[in-house]
Amino acid sequence: MLFRRDAPGKREELHDIARRIATAGYYVMLPNLYYRTARDFVVDGTSAGREAMFGHMNALTNMMVVDDCRQILSVAADDPAAGDGPVGCTGYCMSGPFAFAAAAHIERVRASLSIHGVRLCVDEDTSPHLDAGKIRGEMYFGCAENDQWAPPAMINELDLALQQSGINYRIE
């Protein structure tokens, strides 16, 4: 399972979640998405920390993370504990579009989810919804009732685009 995280950094509670998933028999990979700009980053709650977080977050693109996912799966292929079958991918908040893009661009990803995902359907050539028709598995989107980063208009536009793509998805 490719476990993608939110913007504040790779912290202990995410490792706890990954361990819980692993106890169910899954091989879980929780990378540092900010490795290009910071070896270890966890937002400290200050305005400077928040500014740094947005800098790291905005330095990422969907395709950078998709390429990272491919590399991670390649490394996992050499580990006898990892299987070679279908893969799941999760994305939370800033990584919602990363899970979406991974589902479209990595054939092994057959189940993916975006929880409180942002930038899922935007007016940019790199918007993940544009490649939705390439998804071979199932996609789930869990959205907040009130979320300034994923407003209802964006979710409605996403729903329409996914209907037109013909993929197996659910938005709640």
Phi, psi and omega in degrees: 000130175270111185256107179262149190239182180271180188291330187296348176120169182274100187242174189301321181297332176287322174297321177300315179297315180300319178296320179297318178295319181296328179295343176273005175101006180269147173270114188249132179242117182239088184275165171278105181291342182263016187303336179290331185243342181204129179295310179226118179225128169223126183301139184261002177090353178274166177294325176294320177295319178294320177297317177298318179302312180295327176297314178296314182299314184285350176279350182266151171234161178304314184288331174300314182289324175299315178299320176299318179300318178300316180295318179297317178295326177295317177295317180297331180298336179273357181260119182299339180285341181267139176278174179244017182268203180300153184236145172258155179220127177250150175217133180238126177057250184298336180267002173306311179292335178292317177296320178299311181294320178298320179298326181280331190248354179238114187302326182291338180287111184243351175215126180217155179217149177235116178253122182053036182295145177248164175052039181278330183213091184234163182275067179216150180298341183261007181298131184297335182295338181292337179254013184303325181297346179275350184291129182262347183243209181258149180228133178239136177238117174256117186240147178282152177295320178232109182214112182297336181272345177220073184291159181307324180299320178293318180296319178296318178295321177299313180302315179298315179297320180290323175302315181291334181285334180081010181280168176270110184214168174212137174240129175230000000 
